[in-house]
Amino acid sequence: MSHSELAALRGEPSYVWRAGQERRLRMMAQWAPLEDAHVLVAGCGLGMYARQIRQRYTSRVDAFDIEHSRARRARQDLRAALTAAGENIPFAAGVFDVVLSHEVLEHVADDRRCLQEMLRVTRAGGRVLLFCPNRWYPFETHGHYWRGRYHFGNSPLINYLPKPWRDRLAPHVRAYTYAELKNLLLGEPARIVEHRRIYGGYDNIIARLGAGAARLRDLLYRFEGSPLDSWGLSHFLVLEKT
C-alpha cells in the first residue's frame, strides 16, 4: 500500500469522492444550514469537501491547510484556500456560519487551541462540525512507528493499549474518547448539539468483496447512535457557538 510523504505527519486527504465521503457530506448538511452559508473548511487537504460544498450549497466557501502544496491544489477550485495553521486561523472573529474540521484535529500541535480558534471565527449560533478518530476503533488507521521506522496502514489494537504505550507506537496522531473531547471544550462558548460515533464507508473493501460487505456496512450504520457505536471509526461532533 503506497502513501504520500506527508502521511505520518498530516494523514492522507481524500483523493477521490466515493460513498463514504458522500454520506459524511449528507451528515454535515443535516446538522448545519449549508445553503447560502459562509463556510470555512479548516484543514482542507486537497479541497475535496470544500469543492463539493461550493458546488452544491454555497459559493461562500473559504479554506486553509497547513501544507502549502495541498492548499495550492485546493485553490484551483475555490475562491480562497490559504496556507495556515489551525492554531492561528487567519480570519476575523464571528464571520462564519459553519466551520468544518474533517479528520484534522488529531494531527495538530495543539488541539485545544485549534478548537478555540474554530469557535472564535464562528458567529454566535453558528456551528462547528468535527470529525476525528475514535479511540476504541479496533485499528489505528494512521499507521505506527516501530524501532524508529514508520509503517503505514491499519494497525490493530494499538489504541487499546495503555496511553503511554499507545503514544510510543503512534506518537504522530491522537485518538479520542468522548470524555477527552468534552474536556477540550470545558469553559468554551459552545454546546454539544449532537455526538455519535460513526462507522466508515469501507469503499475499498466493498469494491473487493461485493454485496455481502455492503450489507455488513449497512448493518453497522444502524448501530450508530446506540451503545453499539462504541467501536465506530470516528466521532461526529456538532457544536453550536453560544
C-alpha positions as CSV (number, residue, x, y, z in Angstrom):
1,M,0.0,0.0,0.0
2,S,1.5,3.3,-1.1
3,H,1.3,6.6,0.8
4,S,2.5,10.2,0.4
5,E,5.5,11.6,2.2
6,L,3.1,13.6,4.5
7,A,1.1,10.5,5.6
8,A,2.7,10.2,9.0
9,L,2.7,13.9,9.8
10,R,-0.6,15.1,8.3
11,G,-2.6,11.9,7.4
12,E,-3.8,11.3,3.9
13,P,-6.5,13.6,2.4
14,S,-9.5,12.5,0.4
15,Y,-8.2,11.8,-3.2
16,V,-11.5,10.6,-4.7
17,W,-15.2,11.1,-4.0
18,R,-17.0,7.9,-3.1
19,A,-19.9,6.6,-1.0
20,G,-18.1,7.2,2.3
21,Q,-17.5,10.9,1.6
22,E,-21.0,11.3,0.2
23,R,-22.5,10.0,3.4
24,R,-20.4,12.3,5.5
25,L,-21.4,15.3,3.4
26,R,-25.1,14.4,3.9
27,M,-24.5,14.3,7.7
28,M,-23.0,17.8,7.5
29,A,-26.0,19.1,5.6
30,Q,-28.3,17.5,8.1
31,W,-26.8,19.2,11.1
32,A,-25.8,22.6,9.7
33,P,-27.6,25.0,7.3
34,L,-25.2,25.0,4.4
35,E,-27.5,26.6,1.9
36,D,-26.0,30.1,1.2
37,A,-23.9,29.9,4.3
38,H,-20.4,31.3,4.8
39,V,-18.4,28.1,5.4
40,L,-14.8,27.5,6.4
41,V,-13.1,24.2,5.9
42,A,-10.3,24.0,8.5
43,G,-7.6,21.8,7.2
44,C,-8.9,21.3,3.7
45,G,-6.4,18.9,2.3
46,L,-6.8,18.9,-1.4
47,G,-10.2,20.7,-1.1
48,M,-12.5,17.7,-1.7
49,Y,-15.2,18.6,0.8
50,A,-14.8,22.3,0.2
51,R,-15.3,21.8,-3.5
52,Q,-18.5,19.7,-3.0
53,I,-20.0,22.2,-0.6
54,R,-19.3,25.0,-3.0
55,Q,-20.8,23.2,-5.9
56,R,-24.0,22.1,-4.1
57,Y,-24.8,24.6,-1.4
58,T,-23.0,27.9,-1.3
59,S,-20.4,30.0,-3.2
60,R,-19.1,31.4,0.0
61,V,-16.5,28.7,1.0
62,D,-13.1,29.5,2.4
63,A,-10.5,27.0,3.3
64,F,-7.0,26.6,4.6
65,D,-4.4,23.9,5.2
66,I,-1.0,23.9,6.9
67,E,0.6,22.3,3.9
68,H,1.2,24.8,1.1
69,S,1.2,22.1,-1.6
70,R,-2.3,20.9,-0.6
71,A,-3.7,24.4,-0.2
72,R,-2.3,25.3,-3.6
73,R,-4.1,22.3,-5.1
74,A,-7.4,23.2,-3.4
75,R,-7.1,26.8,-4.6
76,Q,-7.6,25.7,-8.2
77,D,-11.3,25.1,-7.5
78,L,-12.0,27.5,-4.6
79,R,-12.1,31.3,-4.4
80,A,-9.6,31.1,-1.5
81,A,-7.5,28.4,0.1
82,L,-4.8,29.8,2.4
83,T,-1.8,28.3,3.9
84,A,-2.2,28.5,7.6
85,A,-2.1,26.5,10.9
86,G,-5.3,25.7,12.8
87,E,-3.9,27.3,16.0
88,N,-3.9,30.7,14.2
89,I,-6.8,30.9,11.8
90,P,-6.3,33.9,9.5
91,F,-9.9,35.2,9.6
92,A,-11.8,37.7,11.8
93,A,-13.9,36.6,14.7
94,G,-17.5,35.6,14.2
95,V,-17.6,35.6,10.4
96,F,-18.5,32.0,9.6
97,D,-21.9,30.3,9.8
98,V,-20.3,26.8,9.6
99,V,-16.8,25.6,10.3
100,L,-15.8,22.0,9.2
101,S,-12.9,20.1,10.6
102,H,-12.7,16.7,9.0
103,E,-10.2,14.3,10.5
104,V,-7.7,17.1,11.2
105,L,-7.7,17.7,15.0
106,E,-5.7,14.5,15.7
107,H,-2.8,15.9,13.7
108,V,-2.4,19.4,15.0
109,A,0.2,20.6,17.5
110,D,-2.3,22.0,20.0
111,D,-5.8,20.6,19.7
112,R,-7.4,22.7,22.4
113,R,-6.1,25.9,20.7
114,C,-7.5,24.7,17.4
115,L,-10.9,24.3,18.8
116,Q,-10.8,27.7,20.4
117,E,-9.8,29.2,17.1
118,M,-12.6,27.4,15.2
119,L,-15.1,28.7,17.8
120,R,-13.6,32.2,17.6
121,V,-14.3,32.6,13.9
122,T,-17.8,31.1,14.2
123,R,-20.7,33.5,14.7
124,A,-22.9,33.2,17.7
125,G,-25.5,30.5,16.9
126,G,-23.2,29.1,14.1
127,R,-22.0,25.5,14.1
128,V,-18.7,23.6,14.1
129,L,-18.8,20.2,12.5
130,L,-16.0,18.0,13.8
131,F,-14.9,14.5,12.7
132,C,-12.0,12.9,14.5
133,P,-10.7,9.3,15.3
134,N,-12.4,7.2,18.0
135,R,-10.0,5.7,20.5
136,W,-12.0,2.4,20.6
137,Y,-12.0,1.7,16.9
138,P,-10.1,-1.7,16.7
139,F,-7.5,-0.3,14.3
140,E,-5.2,2.7,14.3
141,T,-5.7,3.9,10.7
142,H,-2.7,6.2,10.6
143,G,-0.1,3.5,10.9
144,H,2.6,3.2,13.7
145,Y,6.2,3.5,14.4
146,W,8.4,0.6,15.3
147,R,12.1,0.9,16.0
148,G,12.2,4.3,14.5
149,R,10.5,3.4,11.2
150,Y,7.1,4.4,10.1
151,H,4.7,1.7,9.0
152,F,1.7,2.9,7.0
153,G,-1.7,1.2,7.2
154,N,-4.2,-0.1,9.6
155,S,-2.5,-1.2,12.9
156,P,-4.7,-3.5,15.0
157,L,-5.4,-2.9,18.7
158,I,-2.8,-0.2,19.3
159,N,-5.4,2.2,20.6
160,Y,-6.4,-0.4,23.2
161,L,-3.0,-0.2,24.9
162,P,-2.4,2.0,28.0
163,K,-1.9,5.5,26.8
164,P,1.8,5.8,27.4
165,W,2.4,2.6,25.4
166,R,-0.1,3.6,22.7
167,D,1.6,7.0,22.3
168,R,5.0,5.4,21.9
169,L,3.7,3.4,18.9
170,A,1.6,6.2,17.5
171,P,3.2,9.5,18.6
172,H,2.2,11.2,15.4
173,V,-1.5,11.1,15.8
174,R,-4.2,11.3,18.5
175,A,-7.3,9.1,19.0
176,Y,-10.1,10.4,21.3
177,T,-12.6,9.1,23.8
178,Y,-15.8,11.2,24.1
179,A,-14.7,12.2,27.6
180,E,-11.5,13.6,26.1
181,L,-13.4,15.7,23.6
182,K,-15.7,17.1,26.2
183,N,-12.7,18.0,28.3
184,L,-11.3,20.0,25.4
185,L,-14.5,22.1,25.4
186,L,-14.5,22.9,29.1
187,G,-15.0,26.6,29.6
188,E,-15.5,27.3,25.9
189,P,-18.6,29.1,24.4
190,A,-20.1,26.0,22.9
191,R,-22.8,23.4,23.5
192,I,-22.8,19.9,22.1
193,V,-25.8,19.6,19.8
194,E,-25.1,16.1,18.6
195,H,-22.5,13.4,19.2
196,R,-22.2,9.9,17.8
197,R,-19.5,7.5,16.7
198,I,-19.8,6.6,13.1
199,Y,-18.6,3.7,11.0
200,G,-16.6,4.1,7.9
201,G,-17.6,3.8,4.2
202,Y,-15.3,0.8,3.6
203,D,-15.4,1.5,-0.1
204,N,-12.2,-0.4,-0.8
205,I,-13.4,-3.5,1.0
206,I,-16.8,-3.4,-0.8
207,A,-15.1,-3.0,-4.1
208,R,-13.1,-6.2,-3.4
209,L,-15.8,-8.3,-1.7
210,G,-19.0,-7.1,-3.2
211,A,-22.6,-7.0,-1.9
212,G,-22.0,-9.0,1.2
213,A,-19.6,-6.4,2.5
214,A,-22.0,-3.7,1.6
215,R,-24.7,-5.3,3.7
216,L,-22.4,-5.6,6.7
217,R,-21.5,-1.9,6.4
218,D,-25.2,-1.0,6.3
219,L,-25.8,-3.1,9.4
220,L,-23.0,-1.2,11.2
221,Y,-24.6,2.1,10.2
222,R,-27.8,1.0,12.0
223,F,-25.7,0.8,15.2
224,E,-24.8,4.4,15.2
225,G,-26.4,6.4,17.9
226,S,-26.7,3.3,20.1
227,P,-24.2,1.7,22.6
228,L,-23.0,-0.4,19.7
229,D,-21.4,2.5,18.0
230,S,-18.6,2.4,20.6
231,W,-16.3,0.7,18.0
232,G,-17.1,3.2,15.3
233,L,-14.3,4.6,13.2
234,S,-14.8,8.3,14.0
235,H,-16.5,10.7,16.3
236,F,-19.0,13.1,14.7
237,L,-19.5,16.1,17.0
238,V,-21.8,19.1,16.3
239,L,-21.1,22.2,18.3
240,E,-23.2,25.4,18.5
241,K,-21.4,28.5,19.5
242,T,-23.2,30.2,22.4
